[in-house]
Amino acid sequence: MYDYPVNYSVDYPEKPSRNLVLARLLLGWLYIGIPHGLFCLAYTIVAFFVAILSYFAILITRHFPLGWFDFLIRYNRYINRLMAYCSCMTDKYPPFSGRK
């Protein structure tokens, strides 16, 4: 196997909930789109500016600030969990944090 710095794996759901899939199709905009959409929009704007500031911090100091790095890692985890949930890869509702 290749040595990549990131491994992304999603467990295959043995028995996905059909009612939950139907609810996502009919009411997904209500219970996923509104709260996660607003939160994702704000989170993305902040992550964009943190990424730009990180770029200049790395250019000037040759060091990635640890707090900014952790913030961008949590952002990526949140987005990946949200996309996995929206594409029916998992039945677990994504939390609003990027913590493990």
Secondary structure, DSSP 8 states (H G I E B T S, - for coil): ----S--------SS--HHHHHHHHHHHIIIIIHHHHHHHHHHHHHHHHHHHHHHHHHHHHS---HHHHHHHHHHHHHHHHHHHHHTTS--S---SS---
